[in-house]
Amino acid sequence: MRMVPIIDGIFWGALLIMLGVWFIVRRSVPVHIPVIRIIIAVLFVYAGVRILARGPASVDRNTAVFSESMMSYSPDRSREYNLIFSSGAIDLSSAAPTSASIRAEVNVIFGSGTLRINPSLPVRVNMSSAFGTVESPNGRSVAFGEMVYTTQSYREGAPALDIRATAVFGRLTILP
């Protein structure tokens, strides 16, 4: 039996009971209590305790949260790679499109990452950023907005590795 779900239930149950009691007695008790501030503070404390109790948790092998990670392409796994409050490397150099294009999504949110691609394969990277930076191998970068990077072997309409690379308050560097 896991303790964290029991603690979660106790926490949320106690918080809802206290909030309900406060709504009932707030008109009859002449004391002003800053309940909203207290609830926000308690939620922050709860989030911190939960992270400490569970450790840096990730949803799947292609997502890193509060950790450092190395991810690589696998045809049988999800093609979405996320670095959230993390740093790491994503290796898509082995993703070789044959008869159909391969689509992948790389997201860096409040972190930093490197994306490895094979420059001899047809690759198209749609780079977008909001308050962050995505740097391409040719030295161009996007800090706010969108830009497209393609390898020399990329041909429009032919099978290719099609990557959507996004950085939000983070940095993503694409390396050959």
Protein Blocks (a to p, Z undefined) as FASTA:
>chain_A
ZZklmmmmmmmmmmmmmmmmmmmmmmmpccdcdfklmmmmmmmmmmmmmmmmnopadfbl
mbcehiacdddddfkbccbdcdehiacdddfklmccfkbccddddddehiaddddddfkb
ccddddddehiacddfkopacfbdcdddddfklcghiacdddddddehiacdddZZ
